Amino acid sequence: MIETLLVLLIISFVLLFASLYPNKDFTEKIESRLFFDQVVAGLNLAQGVSVLQETQVNVRFWKNLPYIEFQVVGQVESISQIKIPEFWYLETTLTFTHYPDGRTNNFSTVVFRHREGQRVEIVFQLGSGKFEIRQ
């Protein structure tokens, strides 16, 4: 009887510790998904601000910065900055401007790389302001 109680106690502690420490891969997947959802929302916000306020909005993907920046042309402060998670890094640098008609001045592909090798691309279409995320 004591042996059974001891085994149940050990199993309970193992399950308790397993539930307190979430799976790192699962956490990174959720954080990655939220990050790319924020990027999509930020790009849509930048385009919306440029159209509604009839102004130009710069979007900066810079390799040497730990964030993506959205800034109205002529203003010092950013509209928004999205922090890049530490397990993702930018392989490419791209700056483009959203114009009041919804179009952009640049088209290219922004490449993010996960530290374990996974690659995510944000492909901007020629002038239209539309984009696509490819994994």
N, C-alpha and C positions, 0 to 999 in steps of 0.2 A: 504494500500500500504506500509506504513512504517513497519507494523507488518510483512508482507511478506519479505521485505528486511532484517529485523532483523533476522527472522528465517533462511533465506538463508545465512546470514553472520555467524550465529552460526554454521550451518551445514558445511560451508566452513572451519571454524576454526577447527572443530572436524576432518574433513577429512584431513586437512593439518597436524595436530598433529599425526594422525594415520599413515600417510605416512612417517613422519619423524622418528618415532620410530618403527623399524621393529619388527616383532614378534620374541620373544626370542626363542621359540621352533624351529622356522624355521631357525634362525641363528645357533643354536646349531646343528641342523641336517646337515646343510651345512658344518659347521666346523668339525663335526664328520666324515662326508664322506671324506672331504679333508685330515683329519688326517690319516684315514685308507688307503687312496690312497697313502699317503706319506710313510706309513709303508711298503706297498707292494713294492713301488719303491725303498725304502731303502734296503729291503731284497734282491731284484733282483740286485741292485747295488753292495751290499756286495758280492754276489755270483759271479757276473761278474768280479769284481776287483780281487777276489781270483783266478779265472780261467785265466784271461788275464795277470795278473802280476805274476802268479805262486807263490802266497803267501797265508798265512792264514789270515783270517779276523774274528775277534771276534764280536759277536752280543750280546749285554747285555740288557735284560729286568729286571731292578731291581726295586723292590717296593719302595725303599727309594729315588730314583732319579726321578726328574720331566721330564725325557727325556729317549729316547731309544738311545743307543750309538753303533756306528759301527766303529771299529778300526782295522787297520792292525797290526798284531802281531809284536812286536819289535819297533813300532813307538809310540811316546808319544802323538801326536795329533790324534784326531778322524778324520775319513773320513767324517762322518756325525753324527749329533745329531738331533733327531726329538722330539720336545717339546710335552709333553702329555697335552692336554687341561685340564683346571682345573676341569671340570665336569666329567672327566674320571679318574679312578685310576686303578693301576695294583693290581690284587689279587695274582698273582704268580710271582716268580722270576725265570729267566732262562738265562743262558749264554751258548752259543754254538759257535763253530768255523766252518767256511766254509773252506774247503781244496781246493787246486789247481785243483783237479779232479771234483769239484762241489758238493761233498758230505759234510755232516756235521757229527760232532762227538756226537751229542745229539739229541734226539727227545723227544718232550713233547708237552704240550699245554700251551699257555700263555693266561691268562684270564684277560680281561679288564671289569670293571664294571662301569656303568654310575651311577651318584648320585641318579637317580630315579629308579635304579634297573635293567636296561637293561644290558645284558651280551653279550660280543663279545669274541669269542675264535679264536686264531690263532693256528692251529694244524699243527705241523711239522711232516713229515713222516720219518720213520726210515731211516736215513743215506742218503736219496736221495737228500736232499736240497730243496725238494718241500714242499709247505705248502698250507693250505686252511683256509679261513676265514669263520667262522660260526657265525651267529647271532641268 
